[in-house]
Amino acid sequence: MRFAVYQVSRKGGREKNEDRMGYCYTRDAGLFALADGMGGHPQGEVAAQLALQTLAALFQRDARPRLADPLAFLRMAVLAGHRELQQYARRHGLGDTPRTTVVACVLQGDAAYWAHCGDSRLYMVRGDKLVARTRDHSYIELQGVLNQVVPISASFNRNVLFTCLGSPTEPMVDAVGPVRLQPGDRVLLCSDGLWGNVGDAEITSEIAARQIADAVPELVERALRQGGEKCDNVTAIAFEWEADDDADAQGGVQTQVLGEDLFASSIQTVAVGDAQADEIDDAEIERSIQEINDAIRRASDKRQ
């Protein structure tokens, strides 16, 4: 596989950044994921990190170097993240379980597969067209589909999510795929801090018009500006499939350089069932992102 990737996360006006994102890959498969820890519940940053660590650990276990069934893997791994949060709450004697949204995408062969729970989104852009977007698990999105059947009161908070990881009941997981990819297709995963301040049309046009290494930070900065002093955390990770030479030079990855049993990741992984996420801080996340971007640039330089 050959793709270009770029990721960035900003705290905005919040006390701390509860978003997490990252990617990992083997020779024949890739996983991109983003989680947004939910306010109003304890340790949102821990919830997001545990969800991603679980996804990455299971991907490392099962992609040898391909996944037998990418859609089944995504459903299983997201639900495993949910169980990890419940176990974490029990181990630490918490009265409430940390909660998070999640969106994840698998690349394998010439196809993409994705799954999500909550309102972290995936956008797929082909040329200058938005060809796919996840639908939030929120009452405002549900209203758009079911309003003629079950009207929702105007006084109801329609932005409330009706499912997430860490909830008391089994979370809803929507999964899609396979979606056949064409060279130049671009996929963006983002938290609501981005799409809540920048519309779908703006996101599409920016992703379509510029290299993702330029488009993604511009969208994040635009969301921060338009969100103002109280802007939510803004986090995004994007990749371009079979990127051209210019994009490849800006964060390109050639998975063929990996051996059959090798695994690369920007997500800190631990054994599933033994995750320790108490010491996570923003500086650590920034260092991790910088290390990955430096490694990508070094790999690109070696191929030139």
N, C-alpha and C positions, 0 to 999 in steps of 0.2 A: 504494500500500500504506500501511497505517497500523498501527504497532505501538509498544508500550512496551518499553524495554530497560533492563537494569541489569547491571553487571559489577563484580566485586571480586576481588582476589587478596591473600592473606596468606602470609607466610613461614613461620609456625609455628615449630617448634623446629629447623629446618634452618639450616645455615650460610648458604645463599643460596636465593633463590626461582628455581626452574627451570621454573615454570609460565608460560605466556603465553596471553592470550585477546584477542579483539577482534571487531569486526564492520565490515562495509562494505556500501554499498548504492548502487544506481542508482535511477532513477525506477520501474523495473518489477521489480527483483530485489534480494534481500538475501542476504548471506553472514555466518554466525556461526560462529566457530571457536575451538577451545581445544586447546592442546598441553601435554604434561607431559614435560619433559626427564628422561631416565632416569639415575638414579644408577648408579655402577659403570662408567660410560663417560665420556669427557671432554666437558666443555662442554655439559652438558644444557640450560642456558639458551640457548645459541647454537642448539642443535638445534631447540628449541621455537620460537624467534624466526624462524629460517630457514623452518621449515615454514609458519608463519603468513604470513610475507612472500611466500612463493611462492604460496600460495592467494590472497592479496589481489591480487598483481600479475597473476595469470592471470584472476581475476574482473574486474579493471579492463580487461584486454585484451578479454575475450570477452563481457561483459555490455553490449551496445550497443543498447538498454539491457536486453535480455533475453538469457538463455542459450538457445542452440539446443536443448540437451539437458542439463538439470541433472544427471541421474544420470551421464551420460558425463563431464560436466565434473568432478564430484566425484572420480570414479575417476582421471581424468587428472591433476587437480591434486594429489591426495594422492601419487600415484606420482612426479610432478614434484618434490615436496618431498623425497621419498626420494632422488632423483638429485642434488638440490642438496646434501644432506648428504654423499653420497659424493664429490662434486666438492670440497666444502669440505675434507674430510679429505685429499684428494690435494693440494690447493693448499697446505695448511699442514703437510704432511708428518707427519700424525698416524698413529700405529701402530694406533689404533682409531677407528672412525667415531662421532661424536656421534649419540645416538639419542633418539627421542621417540615418544610416543603422539600421536594426533590424533583429534579428532572435529569434524565440520563439518556445518552445516545450511544449505541454500539455501531461501529463500522465493521463490516466483514464481507469479503468478496467485493462485489460492486454495489452493495446495498447498505442502507441505513435502517436502523430499528431504534425506536425510542419509547420511553415510558415516563409518566410523571404522576405526581400526587401533590395537590395543592395548586398554587398559582405562580410558581417559577415556570418560565415559558421556554419553548423551543420555536425558533423561526427558521424556515428553509427558504432560501432565495435562489432562484434560477434565472440568470440573465438579470432583467430588471423587474421580475415578477415574484411576489410572495406566493409560493406554491403550497406551503403548509404552515400551520401554527397550532400549537396545543391550545385546548380550551380549559380555562381555569376551573378548578373545583370550588367555585364561589357562587353565591346566590345571584349575583348580578349576571353571570354567564348563564346560569340555569334559567333565569328569567327570560333571557333572549330566546331560549329554545322552547320553554314550556308555558310562557305567559298566557297563551290562549287557552291552555288547559287548566293550569293551577296558578292564577294570578297571585303575585307576591305584593304584600302591602308596601306602599311607598314609605311608611315609617320604619320598615324593617331595614337593618343595616345590611345592604345587599353585598358589601365587600367581604362579609364574614365567610370564611372557608368552612365547607361542610366535611372535609376530610384532610388528614395530614398524618405524618409519621409521629408516633407517640400518643395518639389519641386513645381513649378508652376502648374503642371498638376497632375491628379490623379496618385498615385504611382502604380506600378505593384506589386502584392503580389502573390507569388507562395506558394501553400499549399499542403501538402501530408498527407495521413493517411486514415484509421487506419493502422499502421504497428504493427503487433503482436510482443510482446516482449517475449524473453526467459530469464530465470534466468541467470544473469551474463552479459547481454547485457550492453554496455557502450555507453553513448552519450556525446559528447563534443560540446559545443557552444564556438566559439572563434572569436576574431576580426582579421582583416587582418595583424595586427602586429605579430600575431603568425604564421598563415599559409603562410604569405609572406616571412618568414625567415626559416621555417621548413617545409619540404615537406610532402605530404600526406603519403608516405610510413613510414617516421620517426614518424609522429603523430600516425599512426595506430599501429606500433610496440611498441611504448612506452605505449600507452593506453592499449594494449593487455597484455603486459608483467608485469605491476606493478599495485598495488592498485592506484586508482585515486588520493588519498591524496599524493602519491609520484610522480605519472606520471605527473599530471597537473603542479605543481611548477617546475619540471624538464624541461618540454617543454617550459614554460614561460622563465626560465633562459636561456635555449638554444637559444630561439628566440632573447633575448636581446644580448647575446654574438655574435651571427651570424649577427645581425642587425647593430652592431657597435654603434658609438657615436650618430648617427642620427636615431637610431631605433625608430619606431613608438611606441605608447602605445601598450602594450601587455596584453590582458585580456582573461580569459577563465573561464568557469564554466562547470563542468562535473558531471554526475550522473551514478551510477550503479544500474540497476534494480534488485530487489530481491537479494541484495548483500549478500555474505556469511558472516559468523560470524566475520572474521578478518576485512573485509571492513566495516561491520556494526559498529564495535568498533571505526572506524576512520571517524566519521561524519555520522552515521546512523540515519535515520528518520523512525519512525513508526507512520503513520498517524492515525492508529486506536485509539491512545490515545486522539484524538480530539473529542469533541462533535459535533453533527450534524451542529451546527451553528457557530463553531469556525473556525478561520482563522489565519494562521501563515505566516509571510513574512519577508524577508530580504530587501525588497524594500520599501522605504518610500512612503506611499500612501497618497493622498489628494483627495478631491472630484473632479471628472472629471469636467473640466470647470473652476476650481478655483485653478489651480496649481501655486505655487510660487517656482521657482527654482533659484532665483537670488543669493542665498547665499551658493550654493554648493561649497565645496572645497575638495581637496584630503584627508586632515586629517579626515574630516567627513566620507568619504567613507571608509577609513581604520578602523576607530572606529566602523562603522557599521558591516564590515566584521568580526572584532575581536569579537564583541558582539554575532554575530550569531554563530561563531565557538565555543565560550565558552558555549553558550546555548546548542549546539549539544553535546558537551563533557559531560556537566552535565546530560543531558537526558540519554546518554549512560551509565554513571556511575550508575544512579538510577536503570537501568534495570539489571545490573550485580549482 
